[in-house]
Each structure stands twice: as C-alpha cells, then as structure tokens.
Amino acid sequence: MAIQKVAVLGAGNMGSGIAQAFAQAGLQVTMRDVKPELVQKGRERIGGPLRKRVEAGKMAAADVDALLSRLHGTTDVREAVKDADLVVEAVFEDLKVKKEVFAEASKHAKPMAIFATNTSSLSVSEIASATDRPQRVAGLHFFFPAAVNKLVEVVAGRDTDAAVVDELVKVSRAIGKVPIPTADANGFAVNRFFVPWVNEAVRMFEERVADIATIDAAAKEAFGITMGPFELMNVTGVPISLHAERTLHQGFGEAYAPAKLLVHQVEVAKANWDLAGTPDPSRYQAVNDRLLGVAFGIAAQLVEEGVATAVDVDKGATVGLRWAKGPFAMMNAVGTRRALALVQAYAARWGHAFPVAPALQRLGAQNAPWDLPLVRYEKVEGRVAAASNASGDDVPRWYVGVLTVDRPDVLNALNAKVLQDFRRQAEAAVADPDVRVLVVTRETQ
C-alpha cells in the first residue's frame, strides 16, 4: 500500500477520531490544529478512552502506548504535511475554511500526496479547486464516531483520478473500514436520504401527525434502530441536522427544505428536543409510512442518478447508520409494489420537486425485487514476468478474478442468497478467458 504516513488537519471530534483510526492500524499520523491546546485536547480525546479500556482489562497498556507513539501533534502545517502520503482535512463544515486549509497544505505537501476532505455534504470538486492537484483530491467521509464507525464514503470529484479512488478504498479497508464509492453530489449517498428522513420526523411533529415520543418509538420499531430521529439529533447536535438539510435544500429544491420547527429549535430555542412522553401506537403506521416513503424515494433516485449502487446504499444504512436493513432490502421485504405506493403518496405532496425513480416505477409495477448481489466479482490485472516474449511481441494481459462475499453488517455470514450469487459470479469468472487465477475473499468489517 502506497499510504504509510498520514496528516490530519484538525484535532476536533472528527479529526482526532480519524487520526486514531489510522494510528491504531499501524500508520504514522501527524495531527495538526491552530493552537497547542487544541492539539492536546485532540490527544486527550484519543488517549483518555483508551486508558479506560486498559483499566477495564479490554486493552493492553502496551498497545495503547504503541498507538500513541505513532501519533504526533503540531500547529505547523508545513511540518504536518511535508512527508505525508495522505492529507486529510477535518475542519468544520465551511467551504471557505476548507479551501484555505487545502490551499496552504498544497504549498508544502509532496507532489504525489493525496488530499482527502472529510466533508459530509460540501462539493469535493469545489474544495479541490483550491489545490494545485485537483486530480489527486477526493472525499473521505468518515461517520461519527470516526474511530469506531466502520463506514467511509469515498467520493470522486469532477477531476479525481480513478487510481486515487482505488488507493483510498484500499487504505480504508486496511484500517478496518467499509468503504463505499460515491459520486460528488450533495449529501453523497447516506446523508442524501438520512438527513431528509430526520427532517421528515420534525415535519410530522410540526404538523401534529404525532408527538416526539411516538415518532421516535415508531421509527425504532420500523427501522430496527436503538435511537429515534429526535434522540439522535440530541446526541449528534441539532444544529448539524439543520446545516445538512440546508445544504441539500440548495442542491435539490423545495422537497428538501428544512422544517420550520427545526429552524426554530436551532436559531430561537437553541436547545435539544424534549423527549418526554408516552408513545401512541395508533399513530405508528402514519409515521412510518412517511419515513419509509421519503427514505425509499430518495434512495431510489440517487441510485438512478448514478451517485452510488443500491448495494452500497444499503451498506451505508446498515454499517454507518446501524439500521437493521437498508432501504433497498426493506423495499424488497415489503414488496416493491407497496414501496412504490409509499413513495408516490409522499411525492404527491411535492409534485415535480420529488421525482419517483423510473427504476422503482418499473419494479413496482411488476412487484419485482431490486437485485442486491451479496458477492462481488472484479478483475485485477496480473503481473507480467517479462515486457515481451522472445519474438518481441507484447505479452498478452491476464487477470486475477476476485470474488468477495459482501455482507459486512452480519460478518459475511453465508445464506442461500450468498451461495446463489457466488455460483453465478464464479461461473462468470470461469467463463472469462482472461482470468487465470480466482481468489475468494470477504469484505472487511
């Protein structure tokens, strides 16, 4: 792997978590922030919980010492990036600040260093424009908490070299993450449907469809999650939800407009949500029809647009959000005819502002399931022993076929669908005359 030294620019909650993820995988990491006390707080965010794990007998002290020895702190951008193979920007969500950070880093980083922004919603291509290497800039969106959450979105900007995306996928897997490639679109894959899902919960409270306790309880039951949307906002920060929804609103129009009550809660009340109350099960169906409708509709549309695959969207939901099933598996479970009806009912509120994906319309008309293969087949070019043969002709290319069991959310457990997909993909590999070697592996978790 080409990436061995990493610079993380920003030592806050996300930056320190990202630095920890790389350091605990054995890479050398320099974490930079603007003040020494911020760098120190970042180190404390990493070291404090690890020491508690040692005290609880869950981790060896020597392992913590080794991890921290690979983590260096500085306030000097030049020192942080000069030898780095990968520079990760993890400052707060402000386009101007992110561009300034990368513009400064460009002056001191080596020419082949990869730059990655941890933005959750801003344009990777726009951030890349501030650098001297837009073809070597991509998004590397870690999910909170970055040291623990396995999901990483690898975002290709307008000019990003495909080899850079491949290298970031590779390093993500090497540090124990589950990478999903996405296009550079507002919200990428996961936040594109998840943030409106949260916003829709606030709209329903605003419209008195149900109270907060009922909405949270209904969502937990329908999506197999431990925290409903209001409790989750309290944990992650209510202003973050508003900021993310505003970004989506700018990109996709009125159907993504922030709920008025969400704006009030952040800008006027300036408080967390009051979660008190007794859930009313008689309102669960109404709540879940809306939440399913918005999640299904947006997930299908982003796949239609080529932002990500259905398999990767589901992986984002189960690995990153800890939903019991992803939107596409849920649509298959309820039946695509029922899923289409829920999306059409939701879309009727917005007209052309909320399009219904043609693929969902086709599948729903036949009640046919989404194709969600659990085994990937990829071809990797093999190494050639000599540049040419005795006659001087070019040596024919040959490939390694790689079959990957892709169920990281359940530790790649086998079931009938895995075996069916494995046979189909293996037969395709065997029939390919260019493939000389077949490797079977699994997605990491």
C-alpha positions as CSV (number, residue, x, y, z in Angstrom):
1,M,0.0,0.0,0.0
2,A,1.4,3.4,-1.0
3,I,-0.1,5.3,2.0
4,Q,2.1,4.9,5.1
5,K,2.2,8.5,6.6
6,V,-1.0,10.5,7.2
7,A,-1.5,14.1,8.1
8,V,-4.9,15.0,9.7
9,L,-5.6,18.7,9.6
10,G,-8.0,19.4,12.5
11,A,-7.9,17.9,16.1
12,G,-11.6,18.2,17.0
13,N,-14.1,15.4,17.5
14,M,-13.8,14.2,13.9
15,G,-10.2,14.9,13.3
16,S,-9.0,13.1,16.5
17,G,-11.2,10.2,15.6
18,I,-9.8,9.9,12.1
19,A,-6.2,10.2,13.4
20,Q,-6.9,7.4,15.9
21,A,-8.3,5.2,13.1
22,F,-5.1,5.5,11.1
23,A,-2.8,5.2,14.1
24,Q,-4.4,2.1,15.5
25,A,-4.0,0.5,12.1
26,G,-0.2,1.0,12.4
27,L,0.2,4.1,10.2
28,Q,2.3,7.1,11.3
29,V,0.0,10.1,11.9
30,T,0.6,13.8,12.4
31,M,-2.4,15.7,13.8
32,R,-2.4,19.5,13.3
33,D,-4.5,22.3,14.7
34,V,-4.1,26.0,15.1
35,K,-3.3,26.1,18.8
36,P,-1.2,23.8,21.0
37,E,-4.1,23.4,23.5
38,L,-6.4,22.2,20.7
39,V,-3.8,19.6,19.6
40,Q,-3.5,18.5,23.3
41,K,-7.3,18.2,23.6
42,G,-7.3,16.0,20.5
43,R,-4.7,13.7,22.0
44,E,-6.7,13.5,25.2
45,R,-9.8,12.6,23.2
46,I,-7.9,9.6,21.9
47,G,-5.8,8.6,25.0
48,G,-8.5,9.1,27.6
49,P,-11.0,6.4,26.4
50,L,-8.1,4.1,25.5
51,R,-6.7,4.3,29.1
52,K,-10.1,3.5,30.4
53,R,-10.2,0.4,28.2
54,V,-6.9,-0.6,29.8
55,E,-8.3,-0.2,33.3
56,A,-11.3,-2.3,32.3
57,G,-9.0,-5.1,31.0
58,K,-10.2,-4.7,27.5
59,M,-6.9,-3.5,26.0
60,A,-3.2,-3.9,26.8
61,A,-1.3,-0.9,28.0
62,A,1.5,-1.7,25.6
63,D,-0.9,-1.5,22.7
64,V,-2.1,2.0,23.8
65,D,1.5,3.2,24.2
66,A,2.3,1.9,20.8
67,L,-0.7,3.6,19.2
68,L,0.1,6.9,20.9
69,S,3.7,6.7,19.8
70,R,2.6,6.7,16.2
71,L,0.6,9.9,16.8
72,H,2.3,13.2,16.6
73,G,0.9,16.7,17.2
74,T,1.8,20.1,15.7
75,T,0.5,23.5,15.0
76,D,2.7,23.8,11.9
77,V,1.1,22.9,8.6
78,R,4.4,22.5,6.8
79,E,5.6,20.0,9.5
80,A,2.3,18.1,9.3
81,V,2.2,17.6,5.6
82,K,5.8,17.6,4.3
83,D,6.3,13.8,4.3
84,A,2.6,12.7,4.2
85,D,1.3,10.3,1.6
86,L,-2.3,11.3,2.6
87,V,-3.5,14.6,3.9
88,V,-7.0,14.5,5.4
89,E,-8.8,17.8,6.1
90,A,-11.2,17.5,9.1
91,V,-12.1,21.1,10.0
92,F,-15.7,22.3,10.4
93,E,-18.2,22.5,7.5
94,D,-17.3,25.8,6.0
95,L,-16.3,25.8,2.3
96,K,-14.1,28.9,2.6
97,V,-12.2,27.5,5.5
98,K,-11.7,24.1,3.9
99,K,-10.4,25.7,0.7
100,E,-8.0,27.8,2.7
101,V,-6.7,24.8,4.6
102,F,-6.0,22.8,1.4
103,A,-4.5,25.8,-0.4
104,E,-2.0,26.2,2.4
105,A,-1.3,22.5,2.6
106,S,-0.7,22.4,-1.2
107,K,2.3,24.7,-0.8
108,H,4.2,22.2,1.4
109,A,2.9,18.7,0.6
110,K,4.9,16.5,-1.8
111,P,3.6,16.4,-5.4
112,M,2.1,12.9,-5.2
113,A,0.4,13.2,-1.9
114,I,-3.3,12.5,-1.9
115,F,-5.6,15.1,-0.4
116,A,-8.9,14.0,1.1
117,T,-11.7,16.1,2.6
118,N,-13.9,14.8,5.4
119,T,-16.8,17.0,4.3
120,S,-20.2,15.4,4.8
121,S,-22.1,17.5,2.2
122,L,-20.0,20.2,0.5
123,S,-18.7,19.8,-3.1
124,V,-15.4,17.9,-3.2
125,S,-14.7,19.4,-6.7
126,E,-15.1,22.9,-5.3
127,I,-12.7,22.2,-2.4
128,A,-10.3,20.5,-4.8
129,S,-10.2,23.7,-6.9
130,A,-8.2,25.4,-4.2
131,T,-5.3,23.0,-4.5
132,D,-2.5,22.5,-7.0
133,R,-3.6,18.9,-7.6
134,P,-7.4,18.5,-8.2
135,Q,-6.8,15.1,-9.8
136,R,-5.4,13.9,-6.5
137,V,-8.2,15.2,-4.3
138,A,-11.2,13.1,-3.2
139,G,-13.7,13.0,-0.4
140,L,-13.1,10.6,2.5
141,H,-16.2,11.0,4.6
142,F,-15.9,9.2,8.0
143,F,-19.0,8.7,10.1
144,F,-19.2,9.7,13.7
145,P,-17.6,8.4,15.9
146,A,-14.8,8.1,13.3
147,A,-12.6,5.8,15.4
148,V,-15.4,3.3,15.8
149,N,-17.9,3.6,13.0
150,K,-16.8,1.4,10.1
151,L,-18.4,3.3,7.2
152,V,-16.4,5.6,4.9
153,E,-17.7,7.2,1.8
154,V,-15.0,7.6,-0.8
155,V,-16.1,10.5,-3.1
156,A,-14.7,11.1,-6.5
157,G,-14.7,14.7,-7.5
158,R,-15.0,16.0,-11.0
159,D,-11.3,15.7,-11.7
160,T,-10.3,12.9,-9.4
161,D,-8.0,10.2,-10.9
162,A,-9.6,6.8,-10.7
163,A,-6.3,5.5,-9.2
164,V,-6.7,7.9,-6.3
165,V,-10.2,6.5,-5.5
166,D,-8.7,3.0,-5.7
167,E,-6.0,3.9,-3.3
168,L,-8.4,5.4,-0.8
169,V,-10.6,2.4,-1.0
170,K,-7.6,0.2,-0.3
171,V,-6.4,2.3,2.7
172,S,-9.9,2.4,4.1
173,R,-10.1,-1.4,4.1
174,A,-6.6,-1.6,5.5
175,I,-7.6,0.4,8.6
176,G,-10.7,-1.8,9.1
177,K,-13.3,0.4,7.5
178,V,-16.1,-0.4,5.0
179,P,-15.7,2.0,2.0
180,I,-18.5,2.8,-0.4
181,P,-17.6,4.8,-3.5
182,T,-19.9,7.7,-4.4
183,A,-20.2,10.5,-6.9
184,D,-19.7,14.1,-5.8
185,A,-23.4,15.0,-5.3
186,N,-24.9,16.9,-2.4
187,G,-25.1,14.6,0.6
188,F,-23.3,11.9,-1.3
189,A,-25.1,8.6,-0.6
190,V,-26.0,8.2,3.0
191,N,-26.8,11.8,4.1
192,R,-28.8,12.2,0.9
193,F,-31.6,10.0,2.3
194,F,-30.8,10.0,6.0
195,V,-30.9,13.8,6.6
196,P,-34.3,14.2,4.9
197,W,-35.5,11.2,7.0
198,V,-34.6,13.1,10.1
199,N,-36.1,16.3,8.7
200,E,-39.4,14.5,7.9
201,A,-39.7,13.5,11.6
202,V,-39.6,17.2,12.5
203,R,-42.2,18.0,9.8
204,M,-44.6,15.4,11.3
205,F,-44.2,16.8,14.8
206,E,-44.8,20.3,13.3
207,E,-47.9,19.0,11.5
208,R,-49.1,17.2,14.6
209,V,-49.1,13.8,12.9
210,A,-47.6,12.5,16.2
211,D,-45.6,13.7,19.2
212,I,-41.9,13.3,19.6
213,A,-42.1,10.2,21.8
214,T,-44.4,8.5,19.3
215,I,-42.3,9.4,16.3
216,D,-39.1,8.1,17.9
217,A,-40.8,4.9,19.1
218,A,-42.3,4.2,15.7
219,A,-39.0,4.8,13.9
220,K,-37.1,2.5,16.2
221,E,-39.6,-0.3,15.6
222,A,-39.8,0.1,11.8
223,F,-36.1,0.6,11.1
224,G,-34.6,-1.7,13.8
225,I,-32.6,1.1,15.5
226,T,-31.8,2.0,19.1
227,M,-32.4,5.8,18.8
228,G,-35.2,7.6,17.0
229,P,-34.6,10.7,14.9
230,F,-35.1,13.2,17.8
231,E,-32.9,11.4,20.3
232,L,-30.3,11.0,17.6
233,M,-30.4,14.8,16.9
234,N,-29.9,15.4,20.6
235,V,-26.8,13.2,20.6
236,T,-25.1,14.4,17.5
237,G,-26.2,18.1,17.7
238,V,-29.5,19.6,16.4
239,P,-27.6,22.3,14.5
240,I,-25.8,19.7,12.5
241,S,-29.1,18.4,11.1
242,L,-30.2,21.9,10.1
243,H,-26.9,22.7,8.4
244,A,-27.0,19.4,6.4
245,E,-30.6,19.9,5.4
246,R,-29.9,23.4,4.2
247,T,-27.1,22.1,2.0
248,L,-29.5,19.5,0.5
249,H,-32.1,22.2,0.0
250,Q,-29.7,24.3,-2.0
251,G,-28.9,21.3,-4.2
252,F,-32.3,19.7,-4.7
253,G,-35.0,22.2,-4.1
254,E,-38.2,22.6,-2.0
255,A,-38.8,19.0,-1.2
256,Y,-35.6,19.2,0.9
257,A,-36.5,22.5,2.7
258,P,-35.7,22.4,6.4
259,A,-38.8,22.0,8.7
260,K,-39.7,25.4,10.2
261,L,-39.7,23.9,13.6
262,L,-36.1,22.6,13.1
263,V,-35.0,26.1,12.2
264,H,-36.8,27.4,15.3
265,Q,-35.2,24.8,17.6
266,V,-31.7,25.8,16.4
267,E,-32.0,29.5,16.0
268,V,-34.6,30.5,18.6
269,A,-35.0,27.8,21.3
270,K,-31.3,26.9,21.0
271,A,-32.0,23.6,22.8
272,N,-32.2,19.9,22.5
273,W,-35.6,18.3,21.8
274,D,-37.8,17.3,24.8
275,L,-38.1,13.5,24.5
276,A,-40.6,13.1,27.4
277,G,-44.0,11.5,26.7
278,T,-45.8,8.2,26.2
279,P,-45.8,6.7,22.7
280,D,-49.1,6.3,21.0
281,P,-49.0,3.0,18.9
282,S,-52.1,4.0,17.0
283,R,-50.0,6.7,15.2
284,Y,-47.1,4.3,14.3
285,Q,-48.4,3.5,10.8
286,A,-48.9,7.1,9.8
287,V,-45.4,8.0,11.0
288,N,-43.7,5.1,9.3
289,D,-45.5,5.5,6.0
290,R,-44.0,9.0,5.8
291,L,-40.5,7.9,6.9
292,L,-40.4,4.9,4.6
293,G,-41.7,7.0,1.7
294,V,-39.0,9.6,2.0
295,A,-36.2,7.1,2.5
296,F,-37.3,4.8,-0.3
297,G,-37.9,7.6,-2.7
298,I,-34.6,9.4,-2.2
299,A,-32.5,6.2,-2.1
300,A,-34.0,5.0,-5.4
301,Q,-33.5,8.4,-7.0
302,L,-29.8,8.7,-6.0
303,V,-29.1,5.3,-7.5
304,E,-31.0,6.3,-10.6
305,E,-28.6,9.3,-10.8
306,G,-25.6,7.1,-10.5
307,V,-24.4,8.5,-7.2
308,A,-24.0,5.0,-5.7
309,T,-25.2,1.5,-6.2
310,A,-28.2,0.0,-4.4
311,V,-25.8,-2.5,-2.6
312,D,-23.6,0.3,-1.3
313,V,-26.6,2.5,-0.2
314,D,-27.8,-0.5,1.8
315,K,-24.3,-1.0,3.2
316,G,-24.2,2.7,4.2
317,A,-27.5,2.3,6.1
318,T,-26.6,-1.0,7.9
319,V,-22.9,-0.3,8.6
320,G,-23.0,3.5,9.0
321,L,-26.4,4.2,10.5
322,R,-26.9,0.8,12.1
323,W,-30.3,0.3,10.5
324,A,-31.4,-3.4,10.6
325,K,-31.9,-3.3,6.8
326,G,-31.0,-0.8,4.1
327,P,-33.7,1.0,2.0
328,F,-33.5,-1.5,-0.9
329,A,-33.6,-4.6,1.3
330,M,-36.6,-3.0,3.1
331,M,-38.3,-2.3,-0.2
332,N,-37.8,-6.0,-1.2
333,A,-39.2,-7.1,2.2
334,V,-42.4,-5.1,2.0
335,G,-42.7,-5.6,-1.8
336,T,-41.7,-3.1,-4.4
337,R,-45.4,-2.5,-5.3
338,R,-46.0,-1.4,-1.7
339,A,-42.8,0.6,-1.7
340,L,-43.8,2.4,-4.9
341,A,-47.2,3.3,-3.4
342,L,-45.5,4.8,-0.3
343,V,-43.1,6.8,-2.5
344,Q,-45.9,8.0,-4.8
345,A,-48.0,9.1,-1.7
346,Y,-45.1,11.0,-0.4
347,A,-44.2,12.5,-3.8
348,A,-47.8,13.7,-4.2
349,R,-47.0,16.3,-1.5
350,W,-44.3,17.9,-3.7
351,G,-45.2,17.3,-7.4
352,H,-42.2,17.6,-9.7
353,A,-39.9,18.6,-6.8
354,F,-39.8,15.0,-5.6
355,P,-39.4,12.7,-8.7
356,V,-40.2,9.0,-8.5
357,A,-37.3,7.0,-9.9
358,P,-38.1,5.2,-13.2
359,A,-36.5,2.0,-11.9
360,L,-38.7,1.9,-8.9
361,Q,-41.8,2.5,-11.1
362,R,-40.8,-0.4,-13.4
363,L,-40.1,-2.8,-10.5
364,G,-43.1,-1.7,-8.5
365,A,-45.4,-2.3,-11.5
366,Q,-44.4,-6.0,-11.5
367,N,-43.7,-6.2,-7.7
368,A,-40.2,-7.4,-8.7
369,P,-37.3,-7.1,-6.2
370,W,-34.2,-5.0,-6.5
371,D,-31.2,-7.0,-7.5
372,L,-28.9,-6.9,-4.4
373,P,-26.0,-9.3,-5.1
374,L,-24.1,-10.4,-2.0
375,V,-21.0,-11.5,-3.9
376,R,-18.9,-9.1,-6.0
377,Y,-16.8,-10.1,-9.0
378,E,-13.9,-7.9,-10.0
379,K,-11.0,-8.4,-12.4
380,V,-7.5,-7.3,-11.4
381,E,-4.7,-7.2,-13.9
382,G,-1.9,-9.7,-13.1
383,R,1.8,-9.1,-13.2
384,V,3.7,-10.0,-16.4
385,A,7.0,-11.7,-15.9
386,A,8.7,-10.0,-18.9
387,A,7.9,-7.0,-21.0
388,S,7.8,-9.0,-24.2
389,N,8.4,-12.6,-25.4
390,A,11.3,-13.9,-27.5
391,S,9.8,-12.6,-30.7
392,G,9.4,-9.1,-29.4
393,D,5.6,-9.2,-29.4
394,D,3.7,-7.8,-26.5
395,V,2.9,-10.3,-23.7
396,P,-0.9,-10.9,-23.6
397,R,-2.5,-9.5,-20.5
398,W,-4.0,-11.8,-17.9
399,Y,-6.2,-11.2,-14.9
400,V,-7.0,-12.4,-11.4
401,G,-10.6,-12.8,-10.7
402,V,-11.7,-11.8,-7.2
403,L,-14.9,-13.0,-5.6
404,T,-15.8,-11.0,-2.5
405,V,-18.6,-12.0,-0.1
406,D,-20.1,-8.6,0.7
407,R,-22.2,-8.8,3.9
408,P,-20.1,-6.8,6.4
409,D,-23.0,-5.9,8.5
410,V,-23.5,-9.6,9.5
411,L,-19.8,-10.6,9.5
412,N,-20.2,-12.0,5.9
413,A,-22.4,-14.9,7.1
414,L,-23.4,-17.4,4.5
415,N,-27.0,-17.9,3.5
416,A,-28.9,-19.2,0.4
417,K,-28.6,-15.9,-1.4
418,V,-24.8,-15.7,-0.9
419,L,-24.4,-19.2,-2.3
420,Q,-26.6,-18.4,-5.3
421,D,-24.7,-15.2,-6.0
422,F,-21.4,-17.0,-5.5
423,R,-22.2,-19.7,-8.1
424,R,-23.4,-17.1,-10.6
425,Q,-20.3,-14.9,-10.2
426,A,-17.9,-17.9,-10.1
427,E,-19.4,-19.2,-13.4
428,A,-18.8,-15.8,-15.0
429,A,-15.2,-15.8,-13.8
430,V,-14.6,-19.4,-15.1
431,A,-16.0,-18.5,-18.4
432,D,-13.7,-15.4,-18.8
433,P,-10.7,-16.5,-20.9
434,D,-8.6,-13.7,-19.5
435,V,-8.9,-14.9,-15.9
436,R,-6.2,-17.3,-14.9
437,V,-6.4,-17.2,-11.1
438,L,-9.5,-17.0,-8.9
439,V,-9.3,-15.6,-5.3
440,V,-12.2,-15.8,-2.8
441,T,-12.2,-13.2,0.0
442,R,-14.7,-11.2,2.1
443,E,-15.5,-7.6,2.8
444,T,-13.9,-6.4,6.0
445,Q,-15.9,-5.2,9.0
